[in-house]
Each structure stands twice: as structure tokens, then as C-alpha cells.
């Protein structure tokens, strides 16, 4: 273990003659992603280095999921098989640090994809909000019905509040005025203002065209002169 202790003076802990632990982290930290720190436990069987050591990984602060731990162990065992017959602890630790760096880059890419997807959904929601619902004849009629109903409700509420503060006589007068037709309503009811129903009682109808014709005839008569020869 002397070589390993010189390489990892603060990271290596010797538990027994056949067991050690080495702290490791990604050798290439990624900005924007928390680094991953793990403890690699190594148990050396009697046949080591002709057989693989027993390996286990424990992440600090639960930085790794169960599937990620299993994948790392599988990668380390594969690397160990390529180095059977040689001291491989340093090689395994170096490879572990590389795999942790790859994992950090994968997490950053995932974060970027999620952020882009979030921004896309927010943009679509904003466009849908500003675009609104297309207006058709049916949607307008539906809106108009709701609008008219709401306006009628507000008008009735206002009249009720107004009448509440009036005397009985004032209420009666207000209701009478409310049922009186407006000028426009009278006009639309009968387009011809000469209708006798709209002429006050006793009013005489005058034919202005007849008056104009009589006036012109009188002017012509006044304009006639007679000579002495006549």
C-alpha cells in the first residue's frame, strides 16, 4: 500500500491488510453542476491481482442514484478484467474519476434540455394567451349572450339600489319613466312623422306645396300691366 498511500495521502484509508477505502471525485468539474464525491471500497482477495478485487461505491450526500452506482461498478469491473495480473487499484481509481466527469457532463446536458423545454412551453403558453380564441359567428353570439345577461343583472342591481333610497311616490314615478318610449323607439315604431297617431289632438295639417303654388300665381297677376291701346 505504500505506493497508493504516496499517491493518495489524504484520500486513502487502510481498514485492514486486505481492505482499503479511497475518496474520489470527478477529475474535470463542470460549471453549473455540483461535483460528485464518492468513496470506493476495495477488498483484495488472496488471488489478487489474478482475480478482480471486490468493489463497492458509496456516494456522499446521495449524489448518485442506484442505477448510476451499478453502472459505475460494471464499468470498473470491465476495466479490471482488462488489467488482470497487474496491480490495478490506481487504474481503477483514475477510470472512476473519468466516469464521474462523464456523468457530470451528462447531467449538464440534461439540465440544458429541460431548461430549453421549459422555455419552449412557456413561450407557447404566452403565445396562446396573447393570441386568444379566434372569433367566429358562434363564439361571438355566445359571448354576446353572456355579456347582455351580465349587463342586465348589473342594471337591475343598480335600479334596485337606487329605488331603495326613494319614497314610494318617487319609485312609482321612476318606474313610469322607465316604461316611456324614447324618441328613437317612437321613430322606429312609425317611420312617417305625419302619422296621425303622433300628431297632437287639434293640430291642422298644412300642404306647403299648395301654398307655394298659390303664392306664385299671385305674383304673376301683380306683374300684368295694360297699355292704352287695350
C-alpha positions in Angstrom: 0.0 0.0 0.0 3.0 2.3 0.2 2.7 3.4 -3.4 -1.0 4.1 -3.1 -0.5 6.0 0.2 2.0 8.2 -1.5 -0.4 8.9 -4.4 -3.5 9.4 -2.2 -2.1 10.7 1.1 -5.3 12.2 2.3 -7.8 10.2 0.3 -6.8 6.6 1.3 -7.9 4.9 4.4 -6.5 1.5 5.3 -9.0 -0.6 7.1 -7.1 -3.9 7.2 -4.4 -5.8 5.3 -6.9 -6.6 2.6 -9.4 -3.7 2.7 -9.0 0.0 1.9 -11.2 3.0 1.0 -10.3 5.8 -1.4 -12.2 9.0 -1.8 -12.6 10.1 -5.4 -14.3 12.9 -7.3 -14.7 13.9 -11.0 -11.3 15.0 -12.4 -12.9 17.5 -14.7 -15.6 19.5 -12.8 -18.4 21.0 -14.8 -19.5 24.6 -14.2 -23.2 24.7 -13.2 -23.3 21.1 -11.9 -22.4 20.0 -8.3 -19.3 17.8 -8.3 -19.8 14.1 -7.3 -17.7 12.7 -4.4 -17.7 9.0 -3.7 -15.9 6.5 -1.5 -14.5 3.5 -3.4 -14.2 0.4 -1.1 -11.7 -2.2 -2.3 -11.3 -5.7 -0.8 -8.4 -7.7 -2.1 -8.9 -11.5 -2.3 -5.9 -13.8 -1.8 -5.7 -14.4 -5.6 -5.3 -10.7 -6.4 -4.1 -9.4 -8.9 -5.1 -12.6 -10.9 -8.7 -12.1 -9.8 -10.7 -8.9 -9.5 -11.0 -7.2 -6.2 -14.4 -6.8 -4.6 -15.6 -3.2 -5.3 -18.3 -1.0 -3.8 -19.1 2.6 -4.2 -20.9 5.0 -1.8 -21.7 8.5 -2.9 -21.6 11.4 -0.5 -24.8 13.4 0.0 -26.7 10.8 -2.1 -25.2 12.3 -5.2 -25.7 9.1 -7.2 -28.8 7.1 -8.0 -28.9 3.3 -7.6 -28.7 2.7 -11.3 -25.7 5.1 -11.6 -23.8 3.2 -8.9 -24.5 -0.1 -10.6 -23.3 1.3 -13.9 -20.1 2.6 -12.4 -19.3 -0.8 -10.7 -19.9 -2.6 -14.0 -17.5 -0.2 -15.8 -14.8 -0.7 -13.2 -15.1 -4.4 -13.3 -14.8 -4.3 -17.1 -11.7 -2.2 -16.8 -10.3 -4.5 -14.1 -10.7 -7.5 -16.4 -8.5 -5.8 -18.9 -5.8 -5.5 -16.3 -5.8 -8.9 -14.6 -2.4 -10.0 -13.4 -1.3 -6.4 -12.7 -1.8 -4.0 -9.7 -4.9 -2.2 -10.9 -6.1 0.0 -8.0 -4.6 3.2 -9.4 -6.0 2.4 -12.8 -9.5 1.8 -11.4 -9.5 5.0 -9.3 -8.4 7.0 -12.4 -11.0 5.4 -14.5 -13.6 6.1 -11.8 -12.8 9.8 -11.9 -13.2 9.9 -15.6 -16.6 8.2 -15.5 -17.7 10.7 -12.8 -16.7 13.6 -15.1 -18.7 12.0 -17.9 -21.7 11.7 -15.6 -21.4 15.4 -14.8 -21.4 16.4 -18.4 -24.5 14.2 -19.0 -26.3 15.9 -16.1 -25.4 19.3 -17.6 -26.8 18.3 -21.0 -30.0 17.1 -19.3 -30.4 20.3 -17.4 -30.0 22.3 -20.6 -32.6 20.2 -22.4 -35.0 20.5 -19.6 -34.5 24.3 -19.5 -35.0 24.6 -23.2 -38.2 22.5 -23.0 -39.4 24.7 -20.1 -38.8 27.9 -22.1 -40.5 26.4 -25.1 -43.6 25.5 -23.1 -43.7 29.0 -21.5 -43.4 30.6 -24.9 -46.2 28.5 -26.3 -48.3 29.3 -23.3 -47.6 33.1 -23.7 -48.4 32.9 -27.4 -51.7 31.1 -26.7 -52.6 33.7 -24.1 -51.9 36.7 -26.3 -53.4 35.1 -29.4 -56.7 34.3 -27.6 -59.7 32.5 -29.1 -60.5 33.1 -32.8 -63.8 35.0 -33.2 -66.5 33.3 -35.2 -70.2 34.0 -35.5 -71.0 31.3 -33.0 -68.4 32.4 -30.4 -69.5 36.0 -30.8 -73.1 35.1 -30.2 -72.2 33.1 -27.2 -70.1 35.9 -25.8 -72.8 38.5 -26.6 -75.5 36.4 -24.7 -73.3 36.2 -21.6 -72.4 39.9 -21.9 -76.1 41.0 -22.2 -77.1 38.8 -19.3 -74.4 40.3 -17.1 -75.3 43.9 -18.2 -78.9 43.3 -17.4 -78.0 41.9 -14.0 -75.9 45.0 -13.2 -78.6 47.3 -14.4 -81.3 45.6 -12.3 -78.9 45.7 -9.3 -78.3 49.5 -9.8 -82.0 50.2 -10.1 -82.8 48.2 -7.0 -80.2 50.2 -5.1 -81.5 53.5 -6.4 -85.1 52.6 -5.6 -84.2 51.5 -2.1 -83.4 55.1 -1.1 -86.5 56.7 -2.7 -90.0 57.3 -1.3 -93.0 55.2 -2.7 -94.1 58.2 -4.9 -90.6 58.6 -6.3 -90.4 54.8 -7.0 -93.7 55.0 -8.9 -92.5 57.9 -11.0 -89.2 56.2 -11.7 -91.0 53.1 -12.9 -93.3 55.2 -15.1 -90.4 57.0 -16.7 -88.7 53.7 -17.3 -91.5 52.4 -19.4 -91.8 55.5 -21.6 -90.6 55.0 -25.1 -87.6 57.0 -26.3 -87.6 59.2 -29.4 -85.7 56.6 -31.3 -88.2 53.9 -30.3 -91.1 56.1 -31.4 -89.4 56.9 -34.7 -88.7 53.2 -35.4 -92.3 52.3 -34.5 -93.6 54.6 -37.2 -91.2 56.0 -39.8 -93.7 58.6 -41.0 -93.9 61.5 -38.6 -97.1 62.6 -40.3 -98.9 59.6 -38.8 -102.0 60.9 -37.1 -101.1 58.9 -34.0 -98.1 61.1 -33.4 -99.9 64.4 -34.2 -101.3 66.2 -31.2 -105.0 66.5 -30.9 -106.5 69.5 -32.8 -103.4 70.1 -35.0 -104.2 71.1 -38.6 -102.1 69.5 -41.4 -100.8 72.0 -43.9 -99.9 71.3 -47.6 -96.9 73.6 -48.1 -96.8 72.7 -51.8 -100.3 74.2 -52.4 -99.3 77.3 -50.5 -96.2 77.8 -52.7 -98.2 77.4 -55.9 -100.9 80.0 -54.8 -98.1 82.5 -53.9 -96.5 82.2 -57.4 -99.9 82.8 -59.1 -100.5 86.0 -57.1 -97.1 87.3 -58.1 -97.8 86.7 -61.8 -101.1 88.6 -61.6 -99.5 91.6 -59.9 -96.9 91.6 -62.7 -99.6 92.1 -65.6 -99.9 95.7 -67.0 -102.4 97.1 -69.5 -101.5 99.5 -72.3 -103.7 102.4 -73.6 -104.4 100.5 -76.7 -106.1 97.7 -74.7 
